[in-house]
Amino acid sequence: MFDTLTERFGDFFHNIRGRGRITEDNIKEAMRDVRTALLEADVHVKVVRQFCDEVLEQALGSEVIKTLHPDQVLVKIVHDELVKLMGPVDSRIPYVTPGPTIVLLAGLQGSGKTTTCGKLAKYMLEKGKRPYLVAADLKRPAAIDQLEVIGQQVGVPVYTERGHENAVKLCRNSIVAARKHDRDVVILDTAGRLAIDEEMMAEVAKIAEVTTPQQIYLVIDAMTGQDAVNTAKHFNDRLELDGLILTKFDSDTRGGAALSAKTITGRPIKFIGIGEKLDKLEEFHADRIAGRILGMGDVVTLVEKAQQQYDEKEAEQLQKRMESGLNLEDFLGQMKKMKSMGSMRDLMKMIPGMGSEMKDLNVDDGELKRFEAIIHSMTPAERHRPEAIEASRRRRIARGSGTDTKDVSGLIKSFTQARDMMKAMSRMSLGDRMRSMSQFTRMASGGIMPKFKKGGTVKKRKENRQDKRKRRKKKR
């Protein structure tokens, strides 16, 4: 989502670092580039002005100019100001006892509100709660059917009253039903419109008045940019929101809504939708997002994703397998778990130092399917000893998987290199292992995933660096 902004911030810090001597004028000049980058990212002009003024004041007040590493100090200042811009955020939901805890979701049509109800229900299930979905959107055709399908997928009951025209009474009845069926959380899916109108606002305000929800969340579409922020402000004036849920966070948007929402509405982003599947809802952490924007990675989220796939026993077994040497059977299992964690590109961007590398890499998640086909075409003995696969076997595997023998050879060679490196890393201390991680991911991106680099990426990166040098000289 923040790829362009990350690149512009990277150029900003690179330029500061490249100036032999940093002055107050240099910083002010660089901040003009930051201001332009934020405006291009569709950040609200009020937010841009406030952010740039704060960074400049902190930079000059911290005597960045006199420090030995002014670029590092400046990175910290910008990071802290980004965190302040989007936070603080407490993503926890305050549950009441005795229940049920009532959560009302509002939003316009097309924002992903109904799907978010299902995602939120699944999130609560994993927290040990017993949610109850309520189909209170009586305006949109098939809204009730959609919520029922989602409820079946996540294993949560859905309260419906077909033919009912009064959403306020329906919501009141649903709370009674929730107590009867021992459900401790009620999630109200209210009606939306294509645009804000008085009828919709009056209905959702009446539902809030009658049901007195503990939490009111507004679901907004990140792709709508400043319109999303303006919508949030209108809803907040009428409903007193407790937080925002930003959907389509994985889309190719410019990030303006995420950076502007807290300042303009005064309400924090509580959750973000990072995909269409019902498990793609994440708690919003301002410090982690700031790290992603500045290309510093997001190791904490990466670890949390890994913990969802591996329990303690599996982690110990994997550690032992790494020490003795993984085989392609192990690799196939790890690849399936990796796919469930998200796209390869998003995962790699969470590794510190890899954000700047990603713009030069063409990451194709379809390659994982190709590798699966190759491995499935091998016999169990070949998966355990891939180095013993000679030419005739490679031709047979290529025919069985619908690939070329070069693909089979490339996979075996790259896997062997990665296996040896992981074997060595398993014996390292934690510090040495972290220092080796960047090297390993570069090798994995260009080795195990050979299609990540197309058309001489290394050469292209060299040309890009030369072009940047020429532009800087010309600017001076």
N, C-alpha and C positions, 0 to 999 in steps of 0.2 A: 504493500500500500504506500509506503514512504520511500520507494526506490529513488525517485527523482530528488526528493528533499535530502535523502541521505547522501546522494552524489554531490549535491550543491554544498552541503555542510563539509563534506570531505575536501572539496576544492578550497573552501574557505579556510580550513585549518592548514591545508597544504601551503596555501599562499602566505599565511602568517608565519609558518615554519620556514618558508623559503626566503623571507626577508632577513638579511643578515642582522639588521638592527630594527627593533620595533619601536614605533613612536605612537603618540596619541593620535596623530593624523592617520597612521597606518590602520589602527583599530577602527577608527571612524569610517575609513574608506571600506574596510572589510565588512563592517556592519551594514553598509549600504547594499552590498551583495546579498547579505543574509535577508535584509528586508525585501529585496526583490524576489528571492527564492520563496519566502513565506507567502508573499502575495500571489505568486504563480501557483503555489500549492493550494490556493483558494482559502487561505486563513483570513479571518475577519480583520479588516483594516485596524480596528480598535485594538485587537489582540496583538497584531504585528507591532504597532506603535509602542504598546506597553512592554512587550517582550524585549524589543531592541533597546528601549530606554533603560530597562532593568539590567540587561547584560552589559551595556556600555558603562552604566554607573558602577556596577560590581567590578568590571574589568579595571576601570581607572582607580576605584577605591581600594582594590586589592594590590595596587602597584604592580600589575602584570608586567609593565614595561621593564621593571628593575629585576625581575626574577630570572633565574638561570634557564628555566624552561617555560617561557611565557605561553607557548602553544598548549602545553599540558594544563596549565592553570586555567587557560581560556576554555578548554574542553570541559573541565569540571564546572566552571561558572555556567556555561551554556547548558550542560546536563542538569544542573540544579534548577535553573530557571525553567527548563522544559518540564521537569517534575512538578514545580510549583504551578506551572500553567495548567497541567492536566490533573493535578491532585490537590490535597491528599484524597485517597479513595479507600473506603472500607467496603470491600466486596461482600462481606458477610451479611446474611439475611437475618434480621432479628425475629426469631420464632417466639410465639407466645405460648404460655401454659396457663390454663388448658386451651387447647386448640379449638377450632382450626385457625392457623395463620392465613390471612387473606392477602393475596397478591393480585393487584389489578394491572393488566397490560393494556395500554392505549397506543394509538398510532394511526397513521394514514394507510389506505389500501396500497398494497404493493411493497410495504416496508419489511415484510416477512414476519408480521406479528403472530399469526397462527402457528407458523413453524417454530418461532421462538418460544411459544407456550410449551410445545413438545420438548424442545431443548432444555427449557428450565425445569420441566417435570423430570426429565432424565437426570439432570444435574442434582435435583433434590433426592431422587431415588438413591443415587450413589452416596448421598450424605445420610442415608438411613431414614428418610422421611417417607410419608405415604401421601403423595399429592393426589389431587382431584381436579381434573380439567373441566371447565364449564364453557359450553358453546353459547356465548351471549351475543355473538355476531349474527343478528337476524336479518341483516340487510343484504349481505353479499351472497349470491347464489352458490350453493355447494360448500359454504363455509363450515356448516355443521358436519357434512360428510368428510371434509378434509380433516377436521379435528378428531373425528372418530377413527379415521385411518391412522393418524399420528398416535393417538392413544393406544391403539392395538400394537403399533410398532414398539413403543416404549414400555408397554405393559401397565398402563395407567387407565382407570375407568374415566369415562366422559359423561358428564351430566347434560342431557338434552331435553328440550320440550318442543317437539316439532309442531308447527302450526301456531306456536305462541308468537304474539306480536309485541309483548311488553317485556323488554330486556331487564328492566329494573326488578319486576316481580320474579322473573326467572332467576336472577342472581340471588335474590333473597331466599327463594326456594332451594337453591343449590347448597346454600350454607347449612340449612336444616338437614338436607340429604347427606351432606358430608359428615355431620355429627352422627347421624344414624348409622353410616357405614364405617365409622371410626377412621376417617381420613383427617390427617393433622395439618394439611396445607390445601387451600383452595386457590386455583389459578383462573382468573376471569379473563376470557378472550373477548374483548368488547369490539363493537363495530367501528369501522373506519370509513373514510371517504377519500376521494381522489384529491380533495383540497379541504381546508378547514372551513366548516360552516357552522352556523349556530345550532342547528338541530343535533348534529353529532356531539358538539361540545356540551349541550344541555343534557343529553342522554348520559354521557359518561360522567358528568358532574353529579347527576342524580344517583347513578349507581354507586359512586364513591360516597355520597352522603348517606345512602341507605345501608351499605355493607360495611362502612368504616374500615377500609383495608389498612393493614399495617404497613404495606409497601405499595407505592404506585410507580410503575416504571413506564417510561415512554420508549417505544421501539422506533428507531429512526434509521433510514437508509443512508449509509456512508457515501453512496455514489451521488447523492443529490447535493453534496457540498454545503454551501451556505444556506440553501433552502431548508436543509435538515435542521440547522441551528435556529433559523427563524421559526420553523414549526415548533421546535422544542420550547422556545420562548413563549409562544402563544399558549401551548398546553400548560406550561408551568404557571402562567398568570392565572389560569382557571382551576388547576388541579393541585397545585403545590406538590410537585413531583419529588420523589425520594431518590430518583436516579434515572439514568439513560441506559438503554441497551443499543449498541451500535451494530447493525447487521452489515453483511457483505464487506467485512473488514479485510477479507482476502482478495477483494477485487482490485482492479488497476485504477484506483482513484488517487487523488492527490493528497489526501489526508487532512484537508482543511477543517472538516467537521470534527475530527478527533481533537485537534489542537484548539478549536474555537469554542466547543460546546460548554466546557466548565466555566470559562470566563463570562460568556454571554448570558447563560441561563442561571449560573450559580449552582447548578446541580451536577454531580460527578457522573462519569460514565462508569457503570457498575459491571457490565458484562459486554463482551464483543462476540459476534458471530463470525467464525472463521471458515465457514463452509456450509454446504447444503445439508450434510448428514446431521442426524439428531444428536450426535455426540460432539459436535463442533461448536461448543459454547465455552468460552474461557472467562475467568475473572479478569477484570481490567486492573493492571498494575502500572501506575504512571512511570515509576522508575525503570521498569523493564522496557516499556515502549520508548522512553527517552534513549535508552541504550541502543535499541534497534535503529532509531532515527540517526544516531551519531555513529552507526557502524560498529558499535562496541559489543554487539551480540546480545544474547539473552540466555545465558547458561541455565539459570534457575528454571525457566519454563521448559527448556530442553530436558532437564533432569526430571521435572514433574511428568512430562510426557513419557519418558522412559520408565518411570516408576509405575505408571498406569499399565504398562505392558509386561513388566517383570516384577515378580514377587522376590522376597529375599532368597528363597531356595533356588529359584531359577537363576538369579544373579550369581550365586555361589557356583552353580553348575557351569555357567558360562565362563566364569573366571578360570575354573579348572580346565575347561576345554581350550581356552586361549593359551594357557600355559603348556598344554600338551600339543596344541596345534589344531585349529578348526579344519573341518572338511566341508565339501560342498553341500552336504546334507544339513550341517549346522548353518551354513551361509543362507540356504534356502529358507530355513526357519526364521533367521534374523531379518531377512529381506521382507518376509510377510509381516513381521512385527513393525518394521520400519515404515511400511506402506500404511499401516493403520495409524501411525503417529502423524501423518501428514505428507505433503509433497516434499520431495528431496530438496527442492530449491529453498523452501521455507525453513526446513530443518538446518540446512547449511548456513543460512543467514543468521541463525541463532548462535553460531560458533564465533567467538571473538576473532576479529581480523578477516573473516570471510566475507563480510558485507561488501567491501570494496572489490573483492574478486568476482562477485556474482554477475556484475554487469558484463564481464567478458566471457562468461560461461553460458552455453546453451544447454540448460538442464531439461532433459526429456524423460519424464516419469514413465513413458511407454517402454523405455529400455528395460525397466524392471520386469515387464511381462516377457520380453525377449529372453532375458536371462533365465526366468522361470522355465520357459519352454526348452531352453538348452539343457538345463539341469534335469528336467523331467524326462528328457530323451536319453539320459545316461542310465546305466545299470547301477545298482547299489554299490557294487565293487568300484566302479569308475568314480562315483561321488566321493568315496572314501579315499581313493588314491588318484586324484586328477592328473598328477604328474606322469602316471603310467599310460595315459591315453595317447596312443600313437596315431599316425596319419589316417589309416583305414578306419579307425574308430571315430576320429573327428569327422570324416566324411559321412559316416553313418549317423552320427549325432546331428550334424547339420541338416541332413535330409529329413530326419525325424522331427526337427524343430522348425523347419522352414527357414533356416538361416544359412549363412555362408560359413565355410570352414574357417575363414579369417575371424569371424565373430567368436567361434568356439575357441580358437587358439588364443585370441585376445583375452577372453574371459579367464581361461586357465592360467595364462601368464600373469595377469593382473591379480587374480585371486591368490596365487602363490606368493606374490610380493606382499600383498596386504596381510596374508596369514603370518608370514615371517615377521612383519613389523608389529602386528598385534601380539605375537608371541613374545617379542622383545619388550613391548610396552607393558605386558602383564607382570614383568619382573622389576619394573621401574618404581621409584617412589612417586608419590602423588604429584610433586612439583615437576619432576622430569617428564611425567606422563602428560601433564598439561602443556609443557613446552613442545612435546612431540605431536600434540593433537592437530595443530595447524598444518604441519608437514603431512600428517596422515590423511587429513581431509583433502588436501590438494592432490595427493596421490590417488585417493579414492575417486575424486571427481574426474581425474584424467585417466585413471587406470581401470578400476572395477567398472566404472561407468564411462566407457570410451567415447560414447557419443556426446558427452558433455562438452567436448572441445571440438569444434568443427572449423575447418578452413584455416588452420594455423593460428589458434588463439594466442599463443605466446608471441608470435610475430605481430599480431594485431595489437596486443597490449603494449608492445614496444613502440609501435607507430603512434598509439594514443598518447604515450608519455612524451614522445618527441613533439607531437602537435601541441600538447599543453605547455611545454617549455617555450615553443615558438610564440604562443599566445601571450605568455607572461612577459617575455622579452619585448614583444610589440607593445604591450600595455605600459611597460616601464618607459 
